[in-house]
Amino acid sequence: MPIAPDIREKRRQAIQDILARRTVVRQSEFVDLLQAEGIEATQSSVSRDLRELGIAKLDDGYGLIQQTSQFTAQTDVPSGFVREVLKAGNNLTVIRTATGAAQRVALFLDRSEWPEIVGTVSGDDTIFVATRNGQDQRHLLGRLRTTLHA
């Protein structure tokens, strides 16, 4: 069931307020803290909110990633985090990152608006990137090698 926009905005504001007050190292902490404030939250809603707010897990906990309209400067490319890029079929690519860096790299990919990418799913150190077909996957692999030095 879709959530009302006002509830989502209240939860997102509360997430930002929590980060202003303290360090949070797990998404489950956000869920617990939000629920303690009487705000409905699940791990998936918190994960989505963090991604859309530009908040990712950094070395010492969650924090705001420097946002720009497009990732263009070399410093914006999270290239140092990528450890391995693997083909996992004709339209699925797996990217292994440093521990805790997958969300940051996936956010970069999502915001890149590369036409080859249908979508991404990230965990702590692994990203699944879906493409429509093998040709799109080959283009994506070329971009990844160039952009992320993978």
TADA-V660254 format. One record per pair of residues at least 24 apart in sequence whose ideal C-beta (glycine too) atoms are under 10 Angstrom apart, sorted by the first residue. I is the first residue (numbers start at 1). J is the second residue. Records with the same first field share a line. If there is no record, write none. Layout:
I=J / J
This chain:
3=40 / 45
7=39 / 40 / 41 / 45
8=40 / 45 / 48 / 49 / 52
9=49
10=34 / 37 / 38 / 39 / 40
11=37 / 39 / 40 / 41 / 45 / 46 / 49
12=39 / 45 / 46 / 48 / 49 / 50 / 52 / 53 / 55
13=39 / 53
14=38 / 39 / 41 / 49
15=39 / 41 / 46 / 49 / 50 / 53 / 55 / 62
16=49 / 53 / 55 / 64
18=62
19=50 / 53 / 55 / 61 / 62 / 63 / 64
22=61
23=58 / 60 / 61 / 62 / 63
24=50 / 55 / 57 / 61 / 62 / 63
25=57 / 58 / 60 / 61 / 62 / 100
26=57 / 61 / 62
27=57 / 62 / 103
29=61 / 62
30=55 / 62
47=103 / 122
50=103 / 107
51=103 / 106 / 107 / 110 / 120 / 122
52=107 / 110
54=107 / 111
55=103 / 107
56=100 / 101 / 102 / 103 / 104 / 105 / 106 / 107 / 108 / 122
57=99 / 100 / 101 / 102 / 103 / 104 / 124
58=100 / 101 / 103 / 104
59=98 / 99 / 100 / 101
61=100
62=103
65=103 / 104 / 107 / 108 / 111
67=107 / 111
68=111
69=111
70=111 / 112 / 113
71=107 / 108 / 109 / 111 / 112 / 113 / 147
72=112
74=147
76=108 / 111
77=105 / 108 / 112 / 147 / 148 / 149
78=102 / 103 / 104 / 105 / 106 / 107 / 108 / 109 / 147 / 148
79=105 / 108 / 144 / 147 / 148 / 149 / 150
80=148 / 149
81=105 / 108 / 125 / 148
82=127 / 144 / 147 / 148 / 149 / 150
83=125 / 126 / 150
84=126 / 150
85=127 / 129 / 140 / 141 / 144 / 145 / 148 / 150
86=126 / 141 / 150
87=134 / 137 / 138 / 140 / 141
88=128 / 129 / 137
89=130 / 131 / 134 / 137
90=131 / 132 / 133 / 134 / 135 / 136 / 137 / 138
91=116 / 118 / 129 / 130 / 131 / 132 / 133 / 134 / 135 / 136 / 137 / 140
92=118 / 128 / 129 / 130 / 131 / 137
93=117 / 120 / 127 / 128 / 129 / 130 / 131 / 136 / 137 / 140 / 141 / 144
94=126 / 127 / 128 / 129
95=120 / 122 / 125 / 126 / 127 / 128 / 129 / 144 / 148 / 150
96=125 / 126 / 127 / 150
97=122 / 123 / 124 / 125 / 126 / 127 / 148 / 150
98=124 / 125
99=124 / 125
100=124 / 125
101=125 / 127
102=126 / 127 / 128
103=127
105=129 / 144 / 148 / 150
108=147 / 148
109=140 / 143 / 144 / 147 / 148
112=143 / 147
114=139 / 140 / 143 / 144 / 147
115=139 / 140
116=140 / 141 / 142 / 143 / 144
117=143
